[in-house]
Amino acid sequence: MTKFQLKNFFKAAYEIILVFLQFFIIILHFFKWEFIPEKQIIQITPFSYFVGFLIIIIALIILLVSIKDLGRNLSPFPRPKNNSNLVTKGIYRFIRHPMYYSVIFISVGVFFIKLSIYHLFLSISLSLVIKFKIALEEQYLKNKFKNYFLYKNEVKY
């Protein structure tokens, strides 16, 4: 294996690990593990439950709109598809990565409903994984689309 092939192998492995971690952390929100105590930070109230539910509903709507706007460009991986286009319309006029942010907000919404240290840890972990995924995706987008730099300057988040 040449140095170039080895570098590409590790980059592809890194992408797969990030996607796997993202989905794994999301799934962990919905399973109760007997060996992991779900110690609550504060007592759950109807208000915290309502706020969490509201955050989840809004994030799901944003997620669905962003999926619709991406169309055939949709992929769970940070590397854009070969025949993809840079999407700058719809919700992408306002937010560069609405799907990633919606997933984080759904995780935060679940935390507000549960108010446990476990779910706080999952939300923070998911945010970090997505931060690394966004950084990698932006490298790919800069290399693939010459106008990405202009889009990035125009749409800050």
C-alpha positions as CSV (number, residue, x, y, z in Angstrom):
1,M,0.0,0.0,0.0
2,T,1.4,3.4,-0.9
3,K,1.3,6.3,1.4
4,F,-1.5,7.9,-0.6
5,Q,-3.6,4.7,-0.5
6,L,-3.0,4.4,3.3
7,K,-4.1,8.0,3.8
8,N,-7.3,7.5,1.8
9,F,-8.0,4.3,3.8
10,F,-7.7,6.0,7.1
11,K,-9.8,8.9,5.9
12,A,-12.6,6.5,4.8
13,A,-12.3,4.6,8.1
14,Y,-12.6,7.9,10.0
15,E,-15.8,8.8,8.0
16,I,-17.4,5.4,8.7
17,I,-16.5,5.7,12.4
18,L,-18.1,9.1,12.7
19,V,-21.3,7.9,11.0
20,F,-21.4,4.8,13.2
21,L,-20.8,6.8,16.3
22,Q,-23.5,9.3,15.3
23,F,-26.2,6.6,14.8
24,F,-25.0,4.6,17.9
25,I,-25.3,7.7,20.2
26,I,-28.8,8.5,18.8
27,I,-29.9,4.9,19.4
28,L,-28.6,5.0,23.0
29,H,-31.1,7.7,23.8
30,F,-33.9,5.2,23.3
31,F,-32.6,2.2,25.3
32,K,-32.6,1.9,29.1
33,W,-29.6,0.1,30.3
34,E,-29.9,-1.6,33.7
35,F,-26.2,-1.2,34.4
36,I,-26.1,2.6,33.7
37,P,-27.9,4.6,36.4
38,E,-30.0,7.4,35.0
39,K,-29.4,9.8,37.8
40,Q,-31.5,12.9,37.3
41,I,-29.9,16.3,37.5
42,I,-33.1,17.9,38.7
43,Q,-36.6,16.7,39.1
44,I,-38.6,16.4,35.8
45,T,-41.4,18.9,35.7
46,P,-44.3,19.3,33.2
47,F,-42.5,22.4,31.9
48,S,-39.2,20.6,31.2
49,Y,-41.1,17.8,29.5
50,F,-43.1,20.3,27.4
51,V,-39.9,22.2,26.5
52,G,-38.1,19.0,25.5
53,F,-41.1,17.8,23.4
54,L,-41.3,21.2,21.7
55,I,-37.6,21.2,20.9
56,I,-38.0,17.7,19.4
57,I,-41.0,18.6,17.3
58,I,-39.3,21.8,15.9
59,A,-36.1,19.8,15.2
60,L,-38.0,17.1,13.4
61,I,-39.7,19.6,11.2
62,I,-36.3,21.2,10.3
63,L,-34.9,17.7,9.7
64,L,-37.7,16.8,7.3
65,V,-37.4,20.1,5.5
66,S,-33.6,19.7,5.1
67,I,-34.0,16.1,3.8
68,K,-36.5,17.4,1.2
69,D,-34.3,20.3,0.2
70,L,-31.2,18.0,-0.1
71,G,-33.1,15.6,-2.4
72,R,-30.8,13.2,-4.2
73,N,-27.7,14.7,-2.6
74,L,-28.7,13.1,0.8
75,S,-26.1,10.8,2.3
76,P,-25.2,9.9,5.9
77,F,-21.5,10.3,5.0
78,P,-19.6,13.5,5.1
79,R,-18.2,13.0,1.6
80,P,-20.6,14.4,-1.0
81,K,-21.8,11.9,-3.6
82,N,-20.0,12.0,-7.0
83,N,-22.9,13.4,-8.9
84,S,-24.1,15.8,-6.2
85,N,-24.7,19.5,-6.3
86,L,-24.2,22.2,-3.7
87,V,-27.6,22.9,-2.2
88,T,-28.0,26.6,-1.3
89,K,-31.8,26.9,-1.5
90,G,-34.6,26.3,0.9
91,I,-33.5,25.9,4.5
92,Y,-29.9,25.8,3.3
93,R,-30.1,29.6,2.6
94,F,-30.1,30.1,6.3
95,I,-28.2,27.2,7.8
96,R,-25.3,25.2,6.3
97,H,-25.9,22.0,8.2
98,P,-29.6,21.9,9.3
99,M,-29.8,18.1,9.5
100,Y,-26.8,17.9,11.8
101,Y,-28.2,20.7,14.1
102,S,-31.6,19.1,14.1
103,V,-30.2,15.8,15.3
104,I,-28.3,17.6,18.1
105,F,-31.5,19.5,19.1
106,I,-33.5,16.2,19.1
107,S,-30.9,14.9,21.5
108,V,-31.1,18.0,23.6
109,G,-34.9,17.6,23.6
110,V,-34.6,14.1,24.9
111,F,-32.3,15.4,27.6
112,F,-34.9,18.0,28.7
113,I,-37.5,15.2,28.9
114,K,-35.3,12.9,30.9
115,L,-33.0,15.5,32.7
116,S,-30.5,12.8,33.4
117,I,-26.7,12.9,33.5
118,Y,-26.7,9.9,31.0
119,H,-28.7,11.9,28.4
120,L,-26.6,15.0,29.0
121,F,-23.5,12.9,28.3
122,L,-25.2,11.5,25.1
123,S,-26.1,15.0,23.9
124,I,-22.6,16.4,24.5
125,S,-21.0,13.3,22.8
126,L,-23.3,13.6,19.8
127,S,-22.5,17.3,19.5
128,L,-18.7,16.5,19.5
129,V,-19.1,13.7,16.9
130,I,-21.2,16.0,14.7
131,K,-18.7,18.8,15.1
132,F,-15.9,16.5,13.7
133,K,-18.2,15.3,11.0
134,I,-19.1,18.9,9.9
135,A,-15.4,19.8,9.8
136,L,-14.6,16.9,7.6
137,E,-17.6,17.5,5.3
138,E,-16.6,21.2,4.9
139,Q,-13.2,20.1,3.7
140,Y,-14.8,17.9,1.1
141,L,-17.3,20.6,0.1
142,K,-14.4,23.2,-0.3
143,N,-12.5,20.8,-2.6
144,K,-15.5,19.8,-4.7
145,F,-17.4,23.0,-5.1
146,K,-15.5,26.2,-6.0
147,N,-18.3,28.4,-4.8
148,Y,-18.5,26.8,-1.3
149,F,-16.2,29.5,0.1
150,L,-18.7,32.2,-0.9
151,Y,-21.6,30.2,0.4
152,K,-19.8,29.6,3.7
153,N,-19.2,33.4,4.1
154,E,-22.8,34.2,3.2
155,V,-24.4,31.5,5.5
156,K,-22.6,31.6,8.9
157,Y,-24.1,28.7,10.6
